[in-house]
Structures are given as structure tokens and as C-alpha cells.
């Protein structure tokens, strides 16, 4: 299964859905089927299916666990929906507030570098990404560090220096949709 870069998704929800498909049950099921085709004995496969199915059935039949899980879902789903809405609203407001600064940073003919920092910017244990971004910014590139961790680095969009910006993943998708539609693709460099 080919891995897509963060820039190839249309929004933050399709990004996370793609990550789930790459790392989740679908890819695991695909790997299981490939192994089965390459020579696992059918009886061994059926025995494992029966074993895991019996564990799942025993877990589901436990009514106390089912009640606890249902209660957690009833509480967790609205909290997650409200939190997602608030973060998306903050991103929209921040990108709108910084629109003129962001437009000025995109002007000119220079290259624009987007770096996907999975573990955040200025993480003490992972300094390679932040050092690379600072070096590229000092070399004249316009650098946008796209960071995923919530409540690290900045809440939505932050300008660190003349050529260095830090933004959250959902802010990147708003930025891409609103401000990058007229930019020549040959100027864009994506690093993951």
C-alpha cells in the first residue's frame, strides 16, 4: 500500500482517515490475506479465526463491559465533536486574521517548503526538524512547519521569523484551500 504525504489530502478528516486505513484494520486484514495466499494452511487460519471470534463473543457478552463502553461512547462522542469544532473555528479565525501576512509570505518567486513535523517543532528529543527548518529559512526559503500535536508550539498559526511559520495540520488545510490555489506547483516543496 503506497503512503501518501500530508499535502495530498483535501482536509484534516481525510488525512486521519487515510492514516487509519494505512495503519488500521484494513491494512492488517490485507496483510493477513496476503499471508494466507502465500501458504498458511486453511485449517490453521480457521482455528485462529474461531479462537479470536470466541474471545470477541465472550467480551461482547459481558454486559457490564458493554454498558461501560456504551456510556463512554455517549459521553466521548459529543466531547470529541465539540473539541473538533472549537479547534477548527480557532484555525479558521487564525488563518483569516493572519491572511495578509500569509499572502505576503507567498509573494515572489522563491521556493516554499512545507515540513510535516509529526512530533512538533522544537521538540527537545527530536531537534532535526526544527534545525532543518531554521537553516532553510535562513537560506532564503519560505518555510512552513506543519505540526500535528495539539497544544504544542502554537494553537493554530505562528510566525517565528521572517521566513519561518508554524501551523497546525487543520490550519494548513484551510491555508491550502484559501491562499495556495494560484501558486505554481513547481515552487512548492513538501517534506514529511
For each residue, the residues with C-beta under 8 A, 3 or more apart:
1: 22 27 30
2:
3: 22
4: 8 9 18
5: 8 116 190 192
6: 9 15 116 146 169 172 190 192
7: 114 176 188 190
8: 4 5
9: 4 6 12 14 15 18 173
10: 14 173
11: 14 15 170 173 177
12: 9 15 16 88 169 170 173
13: 16 17
14: 9 10 11 17 18
15: 6 9 11 12 18 19 169 173
16: 12 13 19 20
17: 13 14 20 21
18: 4 9 14 15 21 22
19: 15 16 22 23
20: 16 17 23 24 26
21: 17 18 24 26 27
22: 1 3 18 19 27
23: 19 20 27
24: 20 21 27 28
25: 28 29
26: 20 21 29 30
27: 1 21 22 23 24 30 31
28: 24 25 31 32
29: 25 26 32 33
30: 1 26 27 33 34
31: 27 28 34 35
32: 28 29 35 36
33: 29 30 36 37
34: 30 31 37 38
35: 31 32 38 40
36: 32 33 40 45
37: 33 34
38: 34 35
39:
40: 35 36 44 45
41: 44 45
42: 45 46
43: 46 47
44: 40 41 47 48
45: 36 40 41 42 48 49
46: 42 43 49 50
47: 43 44 50 51
48: 44 45 51 52
49: 45 46 52 53
50: 46 47 53 54
51: 47 48 54 55
52: 48 49 55 56
53: 49 50 56 57
54: 50 51 57 58
55: 51 52 58 59
56: 52 53 59 60
57: 53 54 60 61
58: 54 55 61 62
59: 55 56 62 65
60: 56 57 66
61: 57 58
62: 58 59 65 66
63: 66 67
64: 67 68
65: 59 62 68 69
66: 60 62 63 69 70
67: 63 64 70 71
68: 64 65 71 72
69: 65 66 72 73
70: 66 67 73 74
71: 67 68 74 75
72: 68 69 75 76
73: 69 70 76 77
74: 70 71 77 78
75: 71 72 78 79
76: 72 73 79 80
77: 73 74 80 81
78: 74 75 81 82
79: 75 76 82 83
80: 76 77 83 84
81: 77 78 84 85
82: 78 79 85 86
83: 79 80 86 87
84: 80 81 87 88
85: 81 82 88 89
86: 82 83 89 90
87: 83 84 90 91 150 168 170
88: 12 84 85 91 92 170
89: 85 86 92 93
90: 86 87 93 94 155 156
91: 87 88 94 95 156 157 168 170 171 174
92: 88 89 95 96 174
93: 89 90 96 97 156
94: 90 91 97 98 155 156 157 171
95: 91 92 98 99 102 156 157 171 174 175 178 179
96: 92 93 99
97: 93 94
98: 94 95 101 102 157 159
99: 95 96 102 103 178 179
100: 103 104
101: 98 104 105 159
102: 95 98 99 105 106 157 165 175 179
103: 99 100 106 107 179
104: 100 101 107
105: 101 102 142 163 165
106: 102 103 112 142 179 180 183
107: 103 104
108:
109: 187
110: 140 141 142 187
111: 141 142 187 188 189
112: 106 141 142 144 183 187 188 189
113: 133 136 141 142 143 144 189 191
114: 7 144 146 172 188 189 190 191
115: 129 132 133 143 144 145 146 191
116: 5 6 146 148 190 191 192
117: 120 121 123 129 130 133 145 146 147 148
118: 148
119: 123 125 126 129 149
120: 117 123 126 147 148 149 152 153
121: 117 129 130 133 145 147 152 153 166
122: 127 130 153
123: 117 119 120 126 127 129 130 152
124: 127
125: 119
126: 119 120 123 129
127: 122 123 124 130 131
128: 131 132
129: 115 117 119 121 123 126 132 133 145
130: 117 121 122 123 127 133 134 145
131: 127 128 134 135
132: 115 128 129 135 136
133: 113 115 117 121 129 130 136 137 143 145 164
134: 130 131 137 138 161 164
135: 131 132 138 139
136: 113 132 133 139 141 143
137: 133 134 141 142 143 161 162 163 164
138: 134 135 163
139: 135 136
140: 110 163
141: 110 111 112 113 136 137 163 189
142: 105 106 110 111 112 113 137 163 165
143: 113 115 133 136 137 163 164 165
144: 112 113 114 115 165 166 167 172 175
145: 115 117 121 129 130 133 153 164 165 166 167
146: 6 114 115 116 117 167 168 169 172
147: 117 120 121 152 153 154 166 167 168 169
148: 116 117 118 120 168 169
149: 119 120 152 153
150: 87 168
151: 155
152: 120 121 123 147 149
153: 120 121 122 145 147 149 158 166
154: 147 157 158 166 167 168
155: 90 94 151 168
156: 90 91 93 94 95 167 168 170 171
157: 91 94 95 98 102 154 165 166 167 168 171 175
158: 153 154 165 166 167
159: 98 101 164 165
160: 164 165 166
161: 134 137 164
162: 137
163: 105 137 138 140 141 142 143
164: 133 134 137 143 145 159 160 161
165: 102 105 142 143 144 145 157 158 159 160
166: 121 144 145 147 153 154 157 158 160
167: 144 145 146 147 154 156 157 158 171 172 175
168: 87 91 146 147 148 150 154 155 156 157 171 172
169: 6 12 15 146 147 148 172 173
170: 11 12 87 88 91 156 173 174
171: 91 94 95 156 157 167 168 174 175
172: 6 114 144 146 167 168 169 175 176
173: 9 10 11 12 15 169 170 176 177
174: 91 92 95 170 171 177 178
175: 95 102 144 157 167 171 172 178 179 180
176: 7 172 173 179 180
177: 11 173 174 180 181
178: 95 99 174 175 181
179: 95 99 102 103 106 175 176
180: 106 175 176 177 183 188
181: 177 178
182:
183: 106 112 180 187 188
184: 187 188
185: 188
186:
187: 109 110 111 112 183 184
188: 7 111 112 114 180 183 184 185
189: 111 112 113 114 141
190: 5 6 7 114 116
191: 113 114 115 116
192: 5 6 116
